[in-house]
């Protein structure tokens, strides 16, 4: 979901960018008009996440899945540690095995990934520990940065800009933009420069973070329109009060919806306790009411609440509460739950 004003600003730029008589989509990525867009977007992401000196911000084409191989290509010298908390963490770990030894420090697969493992041991000789901060399918989330004896690397596709992050703990933070930043086709990377250039393998230029840094995100033609949308969205986040305000709103939305799930006899959450995601809230019909699942989806749709069907591996329902979702959207779903149960 995107703020309405961001959608409108993007639509306007598509029709006529700043009165030029040209669409933003028709401008060269090396033009005098586009370069400031890219630089402001990079600068705003740095500002909003309080990115320290020594780190670079990149906007690249594609999605997070490309970085599943780019990360080990650039950082895995001999051994990497991975925390397996769901589908995307598993996919990232699979790619890393092509480049060296991979240690699965812990997994929550035993309970269909409905919790975040705790108390696991991290090999001190690992090059990095990879985590997926928010699990869109299973509805779990790391709400704070882990303490680790080795540098962290994180896929933050689905909760970037929704909570404060200590970037200094990470060698790399990456993600697809289409959950909380812009439309699909764009990925972001925050990378520690001094952590690069330590592997002995030859890295293809297009997969080398150092090459992208040296070319200012323009080694390959960047996806210009999604970058403009990201810029508009970053401006919106700043105007709203920054990441701290996004975090406050995320908690408010989550407390409102989880409160109803826990109180309503017809529904139950799939995740308990501190691991509940603030971005993707999963729940199912309570025992005895399972046959009403489709009826509830149809009832919600009739009242303007759509796209709440859960992932096929979990079932039930999933309410995605990204930054642009107003509290009123959550309250509309809560009203549906209450009135459906009353019926």
N, C-alpha and C positions, 0 to 999 in steps of 0.2 A: 504494500500500500504506500502511496505517495501523498503528501499534502496537496490539496486541490490547487493551491497557488503555484506549486512546483509543476504540476501537470499543465496548468495554463501558461506558465512562462515558457515551458518547453514547446508547447503547441504554437505559441506566438513566434518563437525563434525559428520554428520549422517553416512557417509561412513567410516571414520577412525578418531577418536578423538586423535589429537596430536601424531600421529604415533604409537598409542598403538595397532593397529590392531583390535580394538573394536569400534563399533558405540557408539556415545554418548548415544543412546537409550538403550544400553546394560549395561551401568554403574549404579551401585547402587547409590541411592540418598544420601546414607551415606558414600560413598567412598571418599577417599582423593582427588580424581579428581573433584568430583562434588561440594563439599562444598565450595571451593573458587569461583566457578561460582555464586552460590547463594549469597554469602557474597559480592562479588563485585557488583552484580546487585543491591542489597539493598543499598550498599554504594553510588553507582552512582546516583540512584534515589534520595536519600537524598541530595547529593551534588547539583544536577541539579536544584532541587526545593527549595534549601536552607531550608531544614527541620530543625526546632529548636530542641534543646535538650528537652527531655521529650516526644518525639514522637518516635514511632516505625514504621518501614516499613516492610510489610508482602507481600509475594507472595503466593497466595493460588489457589487451583484448582477451576474450574468453571468460572462463569461469574458474571456480576453485579447483576443479578436477585436474586442470593442467598443472597446478601447483603441487598436487600430490606427487608428481614426478620431479618438478623443478626443485622442490625443497631437498630431497635426498641428493639430487644431482649436484646441488650447490653446497650442501652442509654435511652430508654423511661421508665421513672418512673411513670409519671401520665399524662402528656400532651406533645404532639409534634406538631409543626407547619410545614406545607408543602406548598411550592409554586408550583402550578400546571401549568406547561408550556408545557405539551404534554403527549404522550403515556407513556413514561418511568416514568415520574414524577407521573402520575396517578397510574401506577402499584405499585410504591414504597409506595404511600399513602394508597393504598388498603391493602397492607401487614401490614403496621403500625397499622391499625385499629384493628388488632387481639390482640394488646398488650396494648392498652390504648386509651385515648381520642386523636383525631387528629383534628386539626384546619386547614382548608384550608384558608390560609391568603389571597390568590388571585388566579384567574384563567384567562387564556386567551382563554378558550374554546369557548367563545362567538364569536370569529373571527377565528375559526379553528386554534388556537394557533399560529397566525402569528405575535405575539408581546410578549414582556416580560412585565408583569404588573409592575406599578410603584406606589409609594406612599401608599403602603398598611401598615396596622398596624400589628406588631408582638407582640403576647402576652408575657409580661415580665416574666410570670411564666411558659413559655414553657421550656422543657428540651433542645430543640434544634430547629433550623430552617433548614429544608432539602430543598436543591435546586438541580436541574439538570442543570449543567453549559452550556451544549450545546445540542440542540435538533435536532438529526439527521434527523428525519422525516420532521419536519416543517421548519428547516433552521433558527432557532433563537439561540442566544447565549448571555450569560452574559460575558461582556468583562472585568469586574473588580469584585473584591470581595465586596459583599454587606456589608453595615454597619448594624449590628444587635445587639440588647440588649441581645441576648442569643447566645450561641455558634452555629456555622454553621456546617452542615454536607452536603457533596456534592457528587453526582454522576458525576465524571469527565471522564467517559468512553471515550468520543469522542473528548475531547480537551486537555487531559493531555499532558504536555510538549510543548504545543503550545503557551502558554502565561505565564507570571510571576504571581505567586500566593502568597499571604500572608498566609502561612500555619498556623500561630499563631491564625488566626481568626476561625479556624475549630477544632472541636473535632475529626472529621473523614473525610477523603477523600478516595473514593474508585472508582473502575471501572473495567470493562472488558478490557483486554489488546488488543483485536483484532482490534481496530480502529487506535491507534497511538503508540502502544508499541511492540506488538508481534502477533503471530497467536492466534487463538481461543483456549480455554481451560485453560486460566490463568486469574486471577484477581489480582489486587494490592490493598493494603490498607495502608493508612498513618493514624495512630491513636494516640491520646493523651492518654498516660497511666493513668494520674491522673483522667481522665474522666470515666475510667472503674471501675467496682466493686461497683457501686452505686445503682444498682437495687436489689430488694429483691427476685425476681423470681429466680428459679433454671434454669440455662442455660445448655443445652446439650453441652458436651465438644467440639464437632466438630463445634459448632456455637458460642463458647466463644472466643472473641478476645484475652483475657488474656491467655488462654491456648495456642493459636497459638504463642503469643509473648514468652511465657515461653519455647516453643519448637523450637524457631527460624524458623518458617514457616515449620517445619517438623513433626508436630503432625500427619498429614496425609501425605502420600507419595506425594510430590510435582510433578507437571508436568514438568519434567526435561528439555525436549526439548524446550517448549515455554520460559522457564526461560533463557535458553542459548540464544535464539533469542532475548529476551528482553535485555540481557546483551550486545549483539552485537549492538543492536539498540541504547542503552544508550551510548555506546562508540562513535557511529556515531554522535549522537546529540552533545556530548561534543566536538568532533573533529571539527564539523561544526561551533562552537561558542556558544553552549549552548542554553538555553531556550530563551534568548533575541534574538538570531539570528533566531530561529524558529518562534518567534513572528513577527519579521520583514518580513520574507518570507511569513507568513500567510497573513499579511496585504497587501503585494504586490500582491499576487495571487488574493485576494479578490477584491482589487481595479481594477485590470485588468479585471476580469470577470464581476463584477457588472457594471463597466464602459461601457462595450459592451452591457450588458442587457438593461441598461437605454438608450443607444444611438440607439439601433437597433429597428426599428419600428415593427419588426415581433415578438419580445419577450418582456416579462415584468416579473419583480420579484414578488414573492409572499410575501416578507417581505420588509418593508420600514424602512428607518432611522437607528438609532444606534443599533437596535436589530438584524441586519443581521449577520448570522453566517459566520465566516471565514473558517470553516471546511466543512460545507455542504451548498452549494449554490443552492437554489431552484429557478426555474423560469418556466414559461409556455409560450405557444404561445399567442401572443396578440390577443385581440378581432378581429374577422374577419379572423384569420388565424388558428383557432383551428383544422380544418380538415387536416392540414399539419403536425400534431404532429408525427405520425408514419413515415411519409416521412423523417422528419428531423432525427429521430433516425437511420433510415436505411442509410441516407446520411452520418451521422457521422461514422457509423460502416464501411462504404466503404472506409473511410479515416483513419481508425485505431483508432477512438475515440469511446470507448465502455463503457457500464455500466453507462449510464447517465439517465436511466428511473427513474422517481420520484416514491415515495412510493404511493401505491394505494389510501391512504387517502388524498393525496394532488394532485396527478397527475402530468403531465408535466415532468420536468426534474430535476435531482439532480446531481450536480458535487461535488463529495467528494474530498476535497483538503487537505488531511492529510499531516503530516510533510514531508514525502518522495516524495510527488508530486513536481516535478520541475516546474518552471515557464513555461518552454517550453510546458508542458502538457496543461496548461491553455491557452497558446497562440494557440495551435493546435485547441482547442475547439472554441476559438474566431474566428479563420480563417474559421472554418466550418460555424459558425453563419453568418459571413459576406458573404461568397461565396454562401451559401444557400439563403440568402435574395436577393442577386444580381440575382440569377437564377429565 
